[in-house]
């Protein structure tokens, strides 16, 4: 369960002195060791133990030139990040909401059935005396709301990404190129549900394509 639990432990950046660039879950991209595809053994000149404060020198982020879309995304995100005096600290984040105190019960329920929280009306949709095809259609309408939110957030992100590229790097992508990036990201997100809920993953993919 290490990969799944990793996403629930978020490091909130303060002064950046404890935040490990490569392995902590401090950015929207999770572990940068996995997100930044690179040749075997290469760390782009960044130490394996580098912290964010190590990479912030005299008010500037000292990262190598972006040679991939992934590294460009990380660099753009860093421009939105400001180091402050407070220490870095870890938080448990379940269903996108930080919790102030660790709860074994909450984590157990999350491990046992992640979809239990995501679809609170499941017990109403799937009733013993119901007509299966009616229940299936209703289930799709719960799921459609989730897909709408995912698509909406992805659209805002890639428009913002393109705006920064054009203003700061004089780099331009066509509408088709932007849509391909958005399409690929949403499909990857839908596929990530396959292990915990293969039926939902399949339904979401059918709606998207």
C-alpha positions as CSV (number, residue, x, y, z in Angstrom):
1,X,0.0,0.0,0.0
2,X,3.0,2.3,0.1
3,X,2.3,4.0,-3.3
4,X,-1.3,4.7,-2.3
5,X,-0.6,5.9,1.2
6,X,2.2,8.2,-0.1
7,X,-0.4,10.5,-1.7
8,X,-2.2,11.0,1.6
9,X,0.9,12.4,3.4
10,X,1.4,15.9,2.1
11,X,4.4,18.1,3.0
12,X,3.4,21.7,3.4
13,X,6.3,23.9,2.5
14,X,7.5,26.5,4.9
15,X,11.2,27.4,4.8
16,X,12.0,24.4,2.6
17,X,14.8,23.1,4.9
18,X,13.2,19.8,5.5
19,X,11.4,19.3,2.2
20,X,13.3,16.8,0.0
21,X,13.0,17.9,-3.6
22,X,13.0,14.4,-5.1
23,X,11.0,12.2,-2.6
24,X,8.6,14.3,-0.5
25,X,5.0,14.8,-1.6
26,X,5.2,18.6,-1.7
27,X,4.1,19.4,-5.3
28,X,0.9,18.6,-7.3
29,X,3.0,16.0,-9.1
30,X,3.8,13.7,-6.1
31,X,7.2,12.1,-6.1
32,X,9.4,13.9,-8.6
33,X,11.6,10.8,-8.8
34,X,8.7,9.2,-10.7
35,X,7.3,12.3,-12.4
36,X,10.5,13.6,-14.0
37,X,11.4,11.0,-16.6
38,X,15.2,11.0,-17.2
39,X,18.1,8.7,-18.2
40,X,19.0,6.0,-15.7
41,X,21.1,7.4,-12.9
42,X,20.6,11.1,-13.9
43,X,19.4,13.6,-11.4
44,X,19.7,16.7,-13.7
45,X,22.6,17.9,-11.5
46,X,20.4,18.0,-8.4
47,X,21.6,16.1,-5.4
48,X,19.6,13.1,-4.2
49,X,19.2,14.7,-0.8
50,X,18.6,18.3,-2.0
51,X,16.0,20.3,-0.1
52,X,14.0,23.1,-1.5
53,X,16.0,25.6,0.5
54,X,19.2,24.2,-1.2
55,X,17.7,25.1,-4.6
56,X,16.5,28.6,-3.6
57,X,19.6,30.9,-3.8
58,X,19.4,34.6,-3.4
59,X,15.8,34.7,-4.2
60,X,16.1,32.5,-7.4
61,X,15.3,28.9,-8.1
62,X,18.5,27.2,-9.4
63,X,17.1,24.4,-11.6
64,X,18.6,23.3,-14.9
65,X,17.0,24.4,-18.1
66,X,13.8,22.6,-18.9
67,X,14.3,19.9,-21.5
68,X,11.0,18.2,-20.9
69,X,7.4,19.2,-20.5
70,X,7.4,17.7,-17.0
71,X,10.4,19.7,-15.8
72,X,8.8,22.8,-17.3
73,X,5.7,22.2,-15.2
74,X,7.7,21.8,-12.0
75,X,9.6,25.1,-12.8
76,X,6.3,26.9,-13.4
77,X,4.9,25.6,-10.2
78,X,8.0,26.8,-8.3
79,X,7.3,30.3,-9.4
80,X,4.1,30.2,-7.4
81,X,5.9,29.0,-4.3
82,X,7.3,31.4,-1.6
83,X,9.5,30.2,1.2
84,X,8.7,31.6,4.6
85,X,10.1,31.5,8.1
86,X,7.9,28.7,9.4
87,X,9.2,25.1,9.4
88,X,8.0,22.6,6.8
89,X,5.4,20.2,8.2
90,X,3.6,17.0,7.2
91,X,-0.2,16.7,7.0
92,X,-2.6,13.8,6.5
93,X,-4.8,14.6,3.5
94,X,-7.7,12.3,2.9
95,X,-10.1,13.0,0.0
96,X,-8.4,16.4,-0.6
97,X,-9.0,17.6,3.0
98,X,-6.2,18.1,5.5
99,X,-6.9,16.5,8.9
100,X,-5.5,18.1,12.1
101,X,-5.2,14.8,14.0
102,X,-4.4,11.3,12.7
103,X,-7.3,9.0,12.9
104,X,-6.8,5.2,12.5
105,X,-10.5,4.8,11.8
106,X,-10.5,7.3,8.9
107,X,-7.3,5.8,7.3
108,X,-8.7,2.2,7.7
109,X,-12.0,3.1,6.0
110,X,-10.0,4.8,3.2
111,X,-7.8,1.7,2.7
112,X,-10.8,-0.6,2.8
113,X,-13.0,1.2,0.3
114,X,-11.9,4.5,-1.2
115,X,-15.1,4.8,-3.2
116,X,-17.2,4.8,0.0
117,X,-16.5,8.5,0.5
118,X,-16.4,9.5,-3.2
119,X,-19.9,8.2,-3.9
120,X,-22.0,8.6,-0.7
121,X,-25.3,7.7,-2.5
122,X,-24.2,4.2,-3.6
123,X,-26.6,2.6,-1.1
124,X,-29.5,4.5,-2.8
125,X,-28.4,3.7,-6.3
126,X,-27.8,0.0,-5.9
127,X,-30.9,-1.3,-4.2
128,X,-31.8,-5.0,-4.1
129,X,-35.3,-4.5,-5.7
130,X,-34.1,-2.0,-8.3
131,X,-33.9,-2.4,-12.1
132,X,-30.2,-3.0,-13.0
133,X,-30.2,-0.8,-16.1
134,X,-31.9,2.1,-14.2
135,X,-29.3,1.8,-11.4
136,X,-26.5,1.8,-13.9
137,X,-27.8,5.0,-15.5
138,X,-28.1,6.7,-12.1
139,X,-24.6,5.6,-11.2
140,X,-23.2,7.1,-14.4
141,X,-24.9,10.5,-13.5
142,X,-22.9,10.5,-10.1
143,X,-19.7,9.7,-11.9
144,X,-20.5,12.4,-14.6
145,X,-20.2,15.1,-11.9
146,X,-16.7,13.8,-11.0
147,X,-15.6,13.8,-14.6
148,X,-16.9,17.3,-15.1
149,X,-14.8,18.5,-12.1
150,X,-11.7,16.7,-13.3
151,X,-12.0,18.2,-16.8
152,X,-12.8,21.7,-15.5
153,X,-9.7,21.7,-13.3
154,X,-7.5,20.3,-16.0
155,X,-8.7,23.0,-18.5
156,X,-7.9,25.8,-16.1
157,X,-4.5,24.4,-15.4
158,X,-3.4,24.0,-19.1
159,X,-4.7,27.4,-20.0
160,X,-2.7,28.9,-17.1
161,X,0.3,26.8,-18.2
162,X,0.1,28.1,-21.8
163,X,-0.3,31.7,-20.6
164,X,2.9,31.4,-18.6
165,X,4.8,29.8,-21.5
166,X,3.8,32.6,-23.8
167,X,4.5,35.5,-21.4
168,X,7.7,34.2,-19.9
169,X,9.3,31.9,-22.4
170,X,7.8,33.1,-25.7
171,X,6.7,29.5,-26.4
172,X,3.4,28.8,-28.2
173,X,1.4,25.7,-28.6
174,X,-1.6,25.2,-30.9
175,X,-5.0,24.5,-29.6
176,X,-4.8,20.9,-30.7
177,X,-1.5,20.4,-28.9
178,X,-3.0,21.8,-25.7
179,X,-6.0,19.6,-26.0
180,X,-3.8,16.5,-26.5
181,X,-1.9,17.3,-23.2
182,X,-5.2,17.8,-21.4
183,X,-6.7,14.6,-22.9
184,X,-3.7,12.5,-22.0
185,X,-3.7,13.8,-18.4
186,X,-7.3,13.1,-17.8
187,X,-7.1,9.6,-19.3
188,X,-4.1,8.9,-17.0
189,X,-6.1,10.1,-14.0
190,X,-9.1,7.9,-15.0
191,X,-6.7,4.9,-15.4
192,X,-5.4,5.5,-11.9
193,X,-8.8,4.5,-10.5
194,X,-8.5,1.1,-12.2
195,X,-6.9,-0.7,-9.2
196,X,-9.3,0.6,-6.5
197,X,-12.5,0.6,-8.7
198,X,-12.2,-1.0,-12.1
199,X,-16.0,-0.5,-12.9
200,X,-15.9,3.2,-12.2
201,X,-12.7,3.6,-14.2
202,X,-14.2,1.9,-17.2
203,X,-17.4,4.0,-16.9
204,X,-15.4,7.3,-16.7
205,X,-13.3,6.3,-19.7
206,X,-16.4,5.5,-21.8
207,X,-17.9,8.9,-20.9
208,X,-14.6,10.8,-21.7
209,X,-13.9,9.2,-25.1
